[in-house]
Amino acid sequence: MSSTVRAAAKINLHLGVGAPREDGFHPLDTVYQAISLYDDVTVSDAETDSLSVAGSPHVDVAGVPTDATNIAVRALSEASCETRHHVQIAKQIPVAGGMAGGSADAAAALLAHDRLHDLGQADDVLLAQAARLGSDVPFSLVGGTARGRGRGELVEPIVDLGTWWWVVVPATVGLSTPEVYRHFDRLHPDAPAQPAEPAELLAALATGEPVRLARALHNDLQDPAIDLRPELGELIVRGEAEGALRGMVSGSGPTCVFLCDSQEGSMEVVAALSASYDVVLSAVGPVAGAHVVSTREAEWDLR
Ligand code: C5P
């Protein structure tokens, strides 16, 4: 038997970061949105544990571990599974791009494992397993548009009346999330304990108006990411000059995302940026969280 689960990339429409806690994590007040770039994770019964990773042409999977350190494999351990599996990951989400690709794989593996073995675990059990795997993993299960607090793992769906069109420009070399957080600490030695709240952003989401949302987008990790990679600042200026309502670094970067006024508007920005950047994608949000796309008998079971 095998089960395939699809999980989406995330962007942060608001990312308020506070001073580091005693455990080293930063308190967050964030608004996540799932957008239409997906990883598919297939978990199959097997004689021995194994993992394979493939990517869409625009995704460089060279940096994705293929051993037990891969977060999808760790997800199966978190699920306390005794049996052996083959895990197959098909990646469309940029690697180390600030779009929670690894978290999507972990969430998808948790759900695929649950469905493969017909466990029917309650949402709160899966969400607790997800939180132990990483701060963004619970959101990858939930999807849509949601507020994240704590270190990002406490997720609560919020009202979002829009259909938002994004242009996504991944970087060729990833950025390390811990490095960007460390740089935030260097730039903000006196950061308040309480992260900035997303009041205006929540109001904008409830109107569905792109111009209003564009004004309310906020990311406290943008300055540190640009300080580490000045070319990201140039990319944001360029995308806005080409007609995007607003550009921003996605999460800890280095992927940049651009909010556009419509699907047609996003296609124009894709065309303009494609002249200078190798990979320019278009995506829409919000989309669903991790969901089963197929459950199959293995070939030898079908005979
Ligand atoms: O939770 P996750 O494994 O995704 O976090 C990766 C790293 O990002 C952490 O080890 C930490 O350095 C940093 N981080 C943080 N505060 C958060 C989330 C992540 O400092 N709220």
py3Dmol code that shows the C-alpha trace and the ligand (Angstrom):
import py3Dmol

protein = """\
ATOM      1  CA  MET A   1       0.000   0.000   0.000  1.00  0.00           C
ATOM      2  CA  SER A   2       1.038   3.602  -0.461  1.00  0.00           C
ATOM      3  CA  SER A   3      -0.428   6.984   0.386  1.00  0.00           C
ATOM      4  CA  THR A   4       0.413  10.286  -1.306  1.00  0.00           C
ATOM      5  CA  VAL A   5      -0.135  13.615   0.448  1.00  0.00           C
ATOM      6  CA  ARG A   6       0.284  17.046  -1.076  1.00  0.00           C
ATOM      7  CA  ALA A   7       1.423  19.985   1.086  1.00  0.00           C
ATOM      8  CA  ALA A   8       1.796  23.647   0.096  1.00  0.00           C
ATOM      9  CA  ALA A   9       4.521  26.270   0.451  1.00  0.00           C
ATOM     10  CA  LYS A  10       3.904  29.023   2.987  1.00  0.00           C
ATOM     11  CA  ILE A  11       4.646  32.703   2.983  1.00  0.00           C
ATOM     12  CA  ASN A  12       4.418  35.065   5.961  1.00  0.00           C
ATOM     13  CA  LEU A  13       2.168  38.069   5.344  1.00  0.00           C
ATOM     14  CA  HIS A  14       3.161  39.379   8.755  1.00  0.00           C
ATOM     15  CA  LEU A  15       6.204  38.217  10.691  1.00  0.00           C
ATOM     16  CA  GLY A  16       6.653  39.980  14.018  1.00  0.00           C
ATOM     17  CA  VAL A  17       9.739  38.740  15.903  1.00  0.00           C
ATOM     18  CA  GLY A  18      10.514  39.383  19.585  1.00  0.00           C
ATOM     19  CA  ALA A  19      13.707  39.022  21.659  1.00  0.00           C
ATOM     20  CA  PRO A  20      14.930  35.409  21.979  1.00  0.00           C
ATOM     21  CA  ARG A  21      13.352  33.278  24.712  1.00  0.00           C
ATOM     22  CA  GLU A  22      15.343  31.228  27.221  1.00  0.00           C
ATOM     23  CA  ASP A  23      15.157  28.190  24.906  1.00  0.00           C
ATOM     24  CA  GLY A  24      16.779  30.239  22.088  1.00  0.00           C
ATOM     25  CA  PHE A  25      13.635  30.401  19.936  1.00  0.00           C
ATOM     26  CA  HIS A  26      12.129  33.772  19.100  1.00  0.00           C
ATOM     27  CA  PRO A  27       8.541  34.585  20.085  1.00  0.00           C
ATOM     28  CA  LEU A  28       6.551  35.200  16.924  1.00  0.00           C
ATOM     29  CA  ASP A  29       3.282  36.817  15.986  1.00  0.00           C
ATOM     30  CA  THR A  30       2.885  35.808  12.370  1.00  0.00           C
ATOM     31  CA  VAL A  31       0.252  35.399   9.680  1.00  0.00           C
ATOM     32  CA  TYR A  32       0.924  32.471   7.394  1.00  0.00           C
ATOM     33  CA  GLN A  33      -0.623  31.905   4.003  1.00  0.00           C
ATOM     34  CA  ALA A  34      -0.410  28.631   2.039  1.00  0.00           C
ATOM     35  CA  ILE A  35       0.217  29.274  -1.687  1.00  0.00           C
ATOM     36  CA  SER A  36      -0.034  27.039  -4.739  1.00  0.00           C
ATOM     37  CA  LEU A  37       3.451  25.531  -4.906  1.00  0.00           C
ATOM     38  CA  TYR A  38       3.397  21.953  -3.658  1.00  0.00           C
ATOM     39  CA  ASP A  39       5.514  19.041  -2.529  1.00  0.00           C
ATOM     40  CA  ASP A  40       4.020  15.541  -2.875  1.00  0.00           C
ATOM     41  CA  VAL A  41       5.132  12.919  -0.379  1.00  0.00           C
ATOM     42  CA  THR A  42       4.372   9.227  -0.959  1.00  0.00           C
ATOM     43  CA  VAL A  43       4.809   6.814   1.937  1.00  0.00           C
ATOM     44  CA  SER A  44       4.777   3.107   0.960  1.00  0.00           C
ATOM     45  CA  ASP A  45       5.112  -0.132   2.903  1.00  0.00           C
ATOM     46  CA  ALA A  46       8.573  -1.578   2.257  1.00  0.00           C
ATOM     47  CA  GLU A  47      11.036  -4.240   3.438  1.00  0.00           C
ATOM     48  CA  THR A  48      13.621  -1.652   4.486  1.00  0.00           C
ATOM     49  CA  ASP A  49      13.566   2.090   5.143  1.00  0.00           C
ATOM     50  CA  SER A  50      14.567   4.238   2.161  1.00  0.00           C
ATOM     51  CA  LEU A  51      14.046   7.715   0.758  1.00  0.00           C
ATOM     52  CA  SER A  52      14.138   9.247  -2.701  1.00  0.00           C
ATOM     53  CA  VAL A  53      13.871  12.929  -3.600  1.00  0.00           C
ATOM     54  CA  ALA A  54      13.111  14.418  -7.012  1.00  0.00           C
ATOM     55  CA  GLY A  55      12.518  18.041  -7.947  1.00  0.00           C
ATOM     56  CA  SER A  56      10.740  20.090 -10.584  1.00  0.00           C
ATOM     57  CA  PRO A  57      13.211  21.603 -13.066  1.00  0.00           C
ATOM     58  CA  HIS A  58      13.417  24.825 -11.042  1.00  0.00           C
ATOM     59  CA  VAL A  59      14.196  23.042  -7.750  1.00  0.00           C
ATOM     60  CA  ASP A  60      17.753  22.045  -6.843  1.00  0.00           C
ATOM     61  CA  VAL A  61      17.370  19.024  -4.552  1.00  0.00           C
ATOM     62  CA  ALA A  62      21.147  18.575  -4.101  1.00  0.00           C
ATOM     63  CA  GLY A  63      20.976  20.037  -0.581  1.00  0.00           C
ATOM     64  CA  VAL A  64      18.097  17.814   0.583  1.00  0.00           C
ATOM     65  CA  PRO A  65      19.343  15.043   2.907  1.00  0.00           C
ATOM     66  CA  THR A  66      18.431  11.523   1.751  1.00  0.00           C
ATOM     67  CA  ASP A  67      19.255   9.800   5.048  1.00  0.00           C
ATOM     68  CA  ALA A  68      17.513   9.553   8.431  1.00  0.00           C
ATOM     69  CA  THR A  69      18.091  13.287   9.051  1.00  0.00           C
ATOM     70  CA  ASN A  70      15.513  14.189   6.380  1.00  0.00           C
ATOM     71  CA  ILE A  71      12.581  15.806   8.189  1.00  0.00           C
ATOM     72  CA  ALA A  72      10.049  13.517   6.433  1.00  0.00           C
ATOM     73  CA  VAL A  73      11.900  10.476   7.824  1.00  0.00           C
ATOM     74  CA  ARG A  74      12.040  12.126  11.259  1.00  0.00           C
ATOM     75  CA  ALA A  75       8.282  12.624  10.962  1.00  0.00           C
ATOM     76  CA  LEU A  76       7.808   8.851  10.691  1.00  0.00           C
ATOM     77  CA  SER A  77       9.935   8.353  13.838  1.00  0.00           C
ATOM     78  CA  GLU A  78       7.871  11.027  15.582  1.00  0.00           C
ATOM     79  CA  ALA A  79       4.792   8.993  14.670  1.00  0.00           C
ATOM     80  CA  SER A  80       6.460   6.091  16.617  1.00  0.00           C
ATOM     81  CA  CYS A  81       6.142   3.762  13.692  1.00  0.00           C
ATOM     82  CA  GLU A  82       7.682   0.312  13.987  1.00  0.00           C
ATOM     83  CA  THR A  83       7.228  -0.795  10.358  1.00  0.00           C
ATOM     84  CA  ARG A  84       9.465  -0.004   7.352  1.00  0.00           C
ATOM     85  CA  HIS A  85       8.670   2.503   4.604  1.00  0.00           C
ATOM     86  CA  HIS A  86       9.839   3.945   1.355  1.00  0.00           C
ATOM     87  CA  VAL A  87       9.363   7.718   1.322  1.00  0.00           C
ATOM     88  CA  GLN A  88       9.279   9.461  -2.042  1.00  0.00           C
ATOM     89  CA  ILE A  89       9.360  13.273  -2.146  1.00  0.00           C
ATOM     90  CA  ALA A  90       8.540  15.239  -5.311  1.00  0.00           C
ATOM     91  CA  LYS A  91       9.523  18.847  -4.680  1.00  0.00           C
ATOM     92  CA  GLN A  92       8.117  21.963  -6.273  1.00  0.00           C
ATOM     93  CA  ILE A  93       8.831  24.182  -3.239  1.00  0.00           C
ATOM     94  CA  PRO A  94      12.257  25.906  -3.323  1.00  0.00           C
ATOM     95  CA  VAL A  95      14.801  24.297  -0.953  1.00  0.00           C
ATOM     96  CA  ALA A  96      16.087  26.455   1.968  1.00  0.00           C
ATOM     97  CA  GLY A  97      13.999  29.269   0.538  1.00  0.00           C
ATOM     98  CA  GLY A  98      11.993  30.525   3.513  1.00  0.00           C
ATOM     99  CA  MET A  99       8.843  28.819   2.176  1.00  0.00           C
ATOM    100  CA  ALA A 100       8.678  25.914   4.646  1.00  0.00           C
ATOM    101  CA  GLY A 101       9.413  23.216   2.057  1.00  0.00           C
ATOM    102  CA  GLY A 102      10.905  20.892   4.687  1.00  0.00           C
ATOM    103  CA  SER A 103       7.967  21.580   6.997  1.00  0.00           C
ATOM    104  CA  ALA A 104       5.545  20.732   4.177  1.00  0.00           C
ATOM    105  CA  ASP A 105       7.342  17.400   3.661  1.00  0.00           C
ATOM    106  CA  ALA A 106       7.137  16.627   7.387  1.00  0.00           C
ATOM    107  CA  ALA A 107       3.430  17.470   7.563  1.00  0.00           C
ATOM    108  CA  ALA A 108       2.737  15.420   4.440  1.00  0.00           C
ATOM    109  CA  ALA A 109       4.686  12.431   5.813  1.00  0.00           C
ATOM    110  CA  LEU A 110       2.762  12.551   9.113  1.00  0.00           C
ATOM    111  CA  LEU A 111      -0.586  12.556   7.333  1.00  0.00           C
ATOM    112  CA  ALA A 112       0.428   9.954   4.705  1.00  0.00           C
ATOM    113  CA  HIS A 113       1.615   7.635   7.477  1.00  0.00           C
ATOM    114  CA  ASP A 114      -1.657   8.106   9.379  1.00  0.00           C
ATOM    115  CA  ARG A 115      -3.736   7.287   6.289  1.00  0.00           C
ATOM    116  CA  LEU A 116      -1.502   4.420   5.121  1.00  0.00           C
ATOM    117  CA  HIS A 117      -2.031   2.605   8.412  1.00  0.00           C
ATOM    118  CA  ASP A 118      -5.618   3.792   8.808  1.00  0.00           C
ATOM    119  CA  LEU A 119      -4.803   5.260  12.225  1.00  0.00           C
ATOM    120  CA  GLY A 120      -7.322   8.097  12.095  1.00  0.00           C
ATOM    121  CA  GLN A 121      -5.429  10.102  14.723  1.00  0.00           C
ATOM    122  CA  ALA A 122      -7.163  13.231  16.022  1.00  0.00           C
ATOM    123  CA  ASP A 123      -6.029  16.613  14.649  1.00  0.00           C
ATOM    124  CA  ASP A 124      -4.553  17.663  17.995  1.00  0.00           C
ATOM    125  CA  VAL A 125      -2.376  14.516  18.092  1.00  0.00           C
ATOM    126  CA  LEU A 126      -1.022  15.222  14.586  1.00  0.00           C
ATOM    127  CA  LEU A 127      -0.550  18.924  15.432  1.00  0.00           C
ATOM    128  CA  ALA A 128       1.453  18.028  18.565  1.00  0.00           C
ATOM    129  CA  GLN A 129       3.678  15.673  16.544  1.00  0.00           C
ATOM    130  CA  ALA A 130       4.056  18.428  13.939  1.00  0.00           C
ATOM    131  CA  ALA A 131       5.087  21.018  16.566  1.00  0.00           C
ATOM    132  CA  ARG A 132       7.857  18.729  17.837  1.00  0.00           C
ATOM    133  CA  LEU A 133       9.269  18.524  14.289  1.00  0.00           C
ATOM    134  CA  GLY A 134       9.495  22.279  13.625  1.00  0.00           C
ATOM    135  CA  SER A 135       7.858  25.646  14.213  1.00  0.00           C
ATOM    136  CA  ASP A 136       6.164  25.796  10.770  1.00  0.00           C
ATOM    137  CA  VAL A 137       5.029  22.162  10.537  1.00  0.00           C
ATOM    138  CA  PRO A 138       1.636  22.622  12.275  1.00  0.00           C
ATOM    139  CA  PHE A 139       0.744  25.363   9.781  1.00  0.00           C
ATOM    140  CA  SER A 140       1.630  23.046   6.890  1.00  0.00           C
ATOM    141  CA  LEU A 141      -1.068  20.681   8.177  1.00  0.00           C
ATOM    142  CA  VAL A 142      -3.653  23.460   8.609  1.00  0.00           C
ATOM    143  CA  GLY A 143      -3.024  25.576   5.475  1.00  0.00           C
ATOM    144  CA  GLY A 144      -5.259  28.441   4.340  1.00  0.00           C
ATOM    145  CA  THR A 145      -4.452  31.692   6.127  1.00  0.00           C
ATOM    146  CA  ALA A 146      -3.671  31.429   9.821  1.00  0.00           C
ATOM    147  CA  ARG A 147      -2.105  33.319  12.696  1.00  0.00           C
ATOM    148  CA  GLY A 148       0.893  31.683  14.366  1.00  0.00           C
ATOM    149  CA  ARG A 149       2.084  32.462  17.876  1.00  0.00           C
ATOM    150  CA  GLY A 150       4.498  30.951  20.388  1.00  0.00           C
ATOM    151  CA  ARG A 151       7.497  30.076  18.199  1.00  0.00           C
ATOM    152  CA  GLY A 152       5.056  29.840  15.264  1.00  0.00           C
ATOM    153  CA  GLU A 153       3.613  26.437  16.193  1.00  0.00           C
ATOM    154  CA  LEU A 154       0.383  27.653  17.835  1.00  0.00           C
ATOM    155  CA  VAL A 155      -1.834  28.072  14.802  1.00  0.00           C
ATOM    156  CA  GLU A 156      -5.322  29.513  14.551  1.00  0.00           C
ATOM    157  CA  PRO A 157      -7.196  29.976  11.232  1.00  0.00           C
ATOM    158  CA  ILE A 158      -8.253  33.578  10.461  1.00  0.00           C
ATOM    159  CA  VAL A 159     -10.749  35.298   8.168  1.00  0.00           C
ATOM    160  CA  ASP A 160      -9.350  35.873   4.678  1.00  0.00           C
ATOM    161  CA  LEU A 161     -11.804  37.038   2.008  1.00  0.00           C
ATOM    162  CA  GLY A 162      -9.246  37.498  -0.752  1.00  0.00           C
ATOM    163  CA  THR A 163      -7.835  35.500  -3.643  1.00  0.00           C
ATOM    164  CA  TRP A 164      -4.283  36.808  -3.683  1.00  0.00           C
ATOM    165  CA  TRP A 165      -1.953  36.573  -6.686  1.00  0.00           C
ATOM    166  CA  TRP A 166       1.739  36.208  -5.962  1.00  0.00           C
ATOM    167  CA  VAL A 167       4.908  36.144  -8.022  1.00  0.00           C
ATOM    168  CA  VAL A 168       7.636  34.024  -6.428  1.00  0.00           C
ATOM    169  CA  VAL A 169      11.341  34.462  -7.184  1.00  0.00           C
ATOM    170  CA  PRO A 170      13.539  31.801  -5.550  1.00  0.00           C
ATOM    171  CA  ALA A 171      17.290  32.386  -5.116  1.00  0.00           C
ATOM    172  CA  THR A 172      19.883  29.986  -6.472  1.00  0.00           C
ATOM    173  CA  VAL A 173      21.613  29.672  -3.066  1.00  0.00           C
ATOM    174  CA  GLY A 174      19.550  29.158   0.110  1.00  0.00           C
ATOM    175  CA  LEU A 175      19.810  31.110   3.376  1.00  0.00           C
ATOM    176  CA  SER A 176      20.053  29.411   6.770  1.00  0.00           C
ATOM    177  CA  THR A 177      17.060  30.246   8.988  1.00  0.00           C
ATOM    178  CA  PRO A 178      19.110  30.196  12.256  1.00  0.00           C
ATOM    179  CA  GLU A 179      21.665  32.522  10.615  1.00  0.00           C
ATOM    180  CA  VAL A 180      18.959  35.052   9.705  1.00  0.00           C
ATOM    181  CA  TYR A 181      17.523  34.932  13.246  1.00  0.00           C
ATOM    182  CA  ARG A 182      21.056  35.437  14.680  1.00  0.00           C
ATOM    183  CA  HIS A 183      21.489  38.443  12.402  1.00  0.00           C
ATOM    184  CA  PHE A 184      18.119  39.815  13.583  1.00  0.00           C
ATOM    185  CA  ASP A 185      19.508  39.617  17.165  1.00  0.00           C
ATOM    186  CA  ARG A 186      22.647  41.497  16.126  1.00  0.00           C
ATOM    187  CA  LEU A 187      20.625  44.247  14.395  1.00  0.00           C
ATOM    188  CA  HIS A 188      18.042  44.467  17.216  1.00  0.00           C
ATOM    189  CA  PRO A 189      19.822  43.918  20.545  1.00  0.00           C
ATOM    190  CA  ASP A 190      16.935  45.718  22.303  1.00  0.00           C
ATOM    191  CA  ALA A 191      14.037  43.935  20.555  1.00  0.00           C
ATOM    192  CA  PRO A 192      10.919  43.902  22.759  1.00  0.00           C
ATOM    193  CA  ALA A 193       9.845  40.578  24.275  1.00  0.00           C
ATOM    194  CA  GLN A 194       6.446  40.927  22.583  1.00  0.00           C
ATOM    195  CA  PRO A 195       6.505  40.695  18.777  1.00  0.00           C
ATOM    196  CA  ALA A 196       4.595  43.244  16.651  1.00  0.00           C
ATOM    197  CA  GLU A 197       0.899  42.392  16.242  1.00  0.00           C
ATOM    198  CA  PRO A 198      -0.748  42.141  12.793  1.00  0.00           C
ATOM    199  CA  ALA A 199      -3.837  44.318  13.489  1.00  0.00           C
ATOM    200  CA  GLU A 200      -3.837  46.204  10.156  1.00  0.00           C
ATOM    201  CA  LEU A 201      -3.052  43.055   8.199  1.00  0.00           C
ATOM    202  CA  LEU A 202      -5.992  41.186   9.748  1.00  0.00           C
ATOM    203  CA  ALA A 203      -8.282  44.070   8.780  1.00  0.00           C
ATOM    204  CA  ALA A 204      -6.886  44.074   5.219  1.00  0.00           C
ATOM    205  CA  LEU A 205      -7.431  40.310   4.797  1.00  0.00           C
ATOM    206  CA  ALA A 206     -11.058  40.735   5.808  1.00  0.00           C
ATOM    207  CA  THR A 207     -11.594  43.303   3.008  1.00  0.00           C
ATOM    208  CA  GLY A 208     -10.088  41.199   0.184  1.00  0.00           C
ATOM    209  CA  GLU A 209      -8.514  44.397  -1.274  1.00  0.00           C
ATOM    210  CA  PRO A 210      -4.991  43.850  -2.669  1.00  0.00           C
ATOM    211  CA  VAL A 211      -3.868  47.502  -2.344  1.00  0.00           C
ATOM    212  CA  ARG A 212      -4.796  47.490   1.321  1.00  0.00           C
ATOM    213  CA  LEU A 213      -3.081  44.142   1.904  1.00  0.00           C
ATOM    214  CA  ALA A 214       0.043  45.379   0.099  1.00  0.00           C
ATOM    215  CA  ARG A 215       0.332  48.287   2.541  1.00  0.00           C
ATOM    216  CA  ALA A 216      -0.054  46.008   5.569  1.00  0.00           C
ATOM    217  CA  LEU A 217       2.572  43.341   4.665  1.00  0.00           C
ATOM    218  CA  HIS A 218       5.354  43.230   7.272  1.00  0.00           C
ATOM    219  CA  ASN A 219       8.408  41.039   7.882  1.00  0.00           C
ATOM    220  CA  ASP A 220      10.879  41.680  10.731  1.00  0.00           C
ATOM    221  CA  LEU A 221      13.337  39.219   9.126  1.00  0.00           C
ATOM    222  CA  GLN A 222      13.460  41.188   5.878  1.00  0.00           C
ATOM    223  CA  ASP A 223      16.152  43.681   6.976  1.00  0.00           C
ATOM    224  CA  PRO A 224      18.496  40.992   8.323  1.00  0.00           C
ATOM    225  CA  ALA A 225      17.962  38.861   5.184  1.00  0.00           C
ATOM    226  CA  ILE A 226      18.728  41.850   2.909  1.00  0.00           C
ATOM    227  CA  ASP A 227      21.740  42.780   5.031  1.00  0.00           C
ATOM    228  CA  LEU A 228      23.089  39.250   4.428  1.00  0.00           C
ATOM    229  CA  ARG A 229      22.064  39.269   0.732  1.00  0.00           C
ATOM    230  CA  PRO A 230      21.889  42.849  -0.608  1.00  0.00           C
ATOM    231  CA  GLU A 231      20.712  41.593  -4.015  1.00  0.00           C
ATOM    232  CA  LEU A 232      17.344  40.743  -2.433  1.00  0.00           C
ATOM    233  CA  GLY A 233      16.734  44.455  -1.860  1.00  0.00           C
ATOM    234  CA  GLU A 234      17.467  45.121  -5.540  1.00  0.00           C
ATOM    235  CA  LEU A 235      15.065  42.359  -6.578  1.00  0.00           C
ATOM    236  CA  ILE A 236      12.258  43.837  -4.451  1.00  0.00           C
ATOM    237  CA  VAL A 237      12.752  47.304  -5.962  1.00  0.00           C
ATOM    238  CA  ARG A 238      12.774  45.800  -9.468  1.00  0.00           C
ATOM    239  CA  GLY A 239       9.586  43.748  -8.948  1.00  0.00           C
ATOM    240  CA  GLU A 240       7.738  46.797  -7.630  1.00  0.00           C
ATOM    241  CA  ALA A 241       8.992  48.858 -10.603  1.00  0.00           C
ATOM    242  CA  GLU A 242       7.599  46.159 -12.921  1.00  0.00           C
ATOM    243  CA  GLY A 243       4.102  46.568 -11.492  1.00  0.00           C
ATOM    244  CA  ALA A 244       3.856  44.473  -8.324  1.00  0.00           C
ATOM    245  CA  LEU A 245       1.907  46.194  -5.551  1.00  0.00           C
ATOM    246  CA  ARG A 246       4.539  45.183  -3.009  1.00  0.00           C
ATOM    247  CA  GLY A 247       7.531  42.866  -2.802  1.00  0.00           C
ATOM    248  CA  MET A 248       8.888  41.237   0.315  1.00  0.00           C
ATOM    249  CA  VAL A 249      11.278  38.573   1.556  1.00  0.00           C
ATOM    250  CA  SER A 250       9.398  35.349   2.305  1.00  0.00           C
ATOM    251  CA  GLY A 251       9.983  34.337   5.952  1.00  0.00           C
ATOM    252  CA  SER A 252      13.745  34.171   6.551  1.00  0.00           C
ATOM    253  CA  GLY A 253      14.390  34.297   2.781  1.00  0.00           C
ATOM    254  CA  PRO A 254      16.010  34.269   0.336  1.00  0.00           C
ATOM    255  CA  THR A 255      12.882  33.682  -1.792  1.00  0.00           C
ATOM    256  CA  CYS A 256      11.096  36.976  -2.534  1.00  0.00           C
ATOM    257  CA  VAL A 257       7.362  37.210  -3.152  1.00  0.00           C
ATOM    258  CA  PHE A 258       5.402  39.954  -4.891  1.00  0.00           C
ATOM    259  CA  LEU A 259       1.733  40.720  -4.319  1.00  0.00           C
ATOM    260  CA  CYS A 260      -0.051  41.660  -7.574  1.00  0.00           C
ATOM    261  CA  ASP A 261      -3.453  43.230  -8.210  1.00  0.00           C
ATOM    262  CA  SER A 262      -4.831  40.320 -10.285  1.00  0.00           C
ATOM    263  CA  GLN A 263      -3.868  37.132 -12.136  1.00  0.00           C
ATOM    264  CA  GLU A 264      -3.201  39.180 -15.296  1.00  0.00           C
ATOM    265  CA  GLY A 265      -1.064  41.581 -13.264  1.00  0.00           C
ATOM    266  CA  SER A 266       0.968  38.672 -11.896  1.00  0.00           C
ATOM    267  CA  MET A 267       1.552  37.314 -15.428  1.00  0.00           C
ATOM    268  CA  GLU A 268       2.945  40.702 -16.494  1.00  0.00           C
ATOM    269  CA  VAL A 269       5.331  40.773 -13.550  1.00  0.00           C
ATOM    270  CA  VAL A 270       6.395  37.161 -14.279  1.00  0.00           C
ATOM    271  CA  ALA A 271       7.122  38.109 -17.901  1.00  0.00           C
ATOM    272  CA  ALA A 272       9.094  41.228 -16.940  1.00  0.00           C
ATOM    273  CA  LEU A 273      11.209  39.566 -14.217  1.00  0.00           C
ATOM    274  CA  SER A 274      11.851  36.479 -16.373  1.00  0.00           C
ATOM    275  CA  ALA A 275      14.110  38.663 -18.550  1.00  0.00           C
ATOM    276  CA  SER A 276      16.596  38.879 -15.659  1.00  0.00           C
ATOM    277  CA  TYR A 277      15.863  35.979 -13.295  1.00  0.00           C
ATOM    278  CA  ASP A 278      16.054  32.264 -14.192  1.00  0.00           C
ATOM    279  CA  VAL A 279      13.112  31.108 -12.125  1.00  0.00           C
ATOM    280  CA  VAL A 280      10.000  33.259 -11.738  1.00  0.00           C
ATOM    281  CA  LEU A 281       6.808  31.503 -10.670  1.00  0.00           C
ATOM    282  CA  SER A 282       3.240  32.537 -10.190  1.00  0.00           C
ATOM    283  CA  ALA A 283       1.089  31.269  -7.323  1.00  0.00           C
ATOM    284  CA  VAL A 284      -2.261  31.939  -5.734  1.00  0.00           C
ATOM    285  CA  GLY A 285      -3.274  31.821  -2.094  1.00  0.00           C
ATOM    286  CA  PRO A 286      -4.781  30.800   0.166  1.00  0.00           C
ATOM    287  CA  VAL A 287      -4.814  27.062  -0.642  1.00  0.00           C
ATOM    288  CA  ALA A 288      -5.494  23.967   1.459  1.00  0.00           C
ATOM    289  CA  GLY A 289      -3.179  22.412   4.015  1.00  0.00           C
ATOM    290  CA  ALA A 290      -1.746  18.893   3.699  1.00  0.00           C
ATOM    291  CA  HIS A 291      -4.272  16.599   2.021  1.00  0.00           C
ATOM    292  CA  VAL A 292      -4.369  13.072   0.628  1.00  0.00           C
ATOM    293  CA  VAL A 293      -4.215  12.948  -3.176  1.00  0.00           C
ATOM    294  CA  SER A 294      -4.093   9.167  -3.588  1.00  0.00           C
ATOM    295  CA  THR A 295      -4.023   5.911  -1.691  1.00  0.00           C
ATOM    296  CA  ARG A 296      -2.977   2.874  -3.726  1.00  0.00           C
ATOM    297  CA  GLU A 297      -2.549  -0.831  -3.389  1.00  0.00           C
ATOM    298  CA  ALA A 298       1.027  -1.737  -4.258  1.00  0.00           C
ATOM    299  CA  GLU A 299       1.377  -3.517  -7.641  1.00  0.00           C
ATOM    300  CA  TRP A 300       1.977  -6.882  -6.007  1.00  0.00           C
ATOM    301  CA  ASP A 301      -1.281  -6.455  -4.054  1.00  0.00           C
ATOM    302  CA  LEU A 302      -3.277  -5.878  -7.242  1.00  0.00           C
ATOM    303  CA  ARG A 303      -2.496  -9.182  -8.941  1.00  0.00           C
TER     304      ARG A 303
END
"""
ligand_1 = """\
21
C5P
O 11.523 25.269 14.438
P 12.471 25.136 13.294
O 13.250 23.847 13.359
O 11.868 25.363 11.973
O 13.519 26.294 13.487
C 14.745 26.336 12.803
C 15.644 27.341 13.507
O 15.146 28.676 13.297
C 15.718 27.192 15.016
O 16.717 26.275 15.400
C 16.047 28.599 15.469
O 17.423 28.873 15.296
C 15.292 29.456 14.469
N 13.966 29.865 14.961
C 13.863 30.818 15.961
N 12.641 31.205 16.421
C 11.518 30.679 15.884
C 11.579 29.718 14.862
C 12.830 29.327 14.414
O 14.891 31.327 16.455
N 10.339 31.092 16.350
"""
view = py3Dmol.view(width=600, height=400)
view.addModel(protein, "pdb")
view.setStyle({"model": 0}, {"cartoon": {"style": "trace"}})
view.addModel(ligand_1, "xyz")
view.setStyle({"model": 1}, {"stick": {}})
view.zoomTo()
view.show()
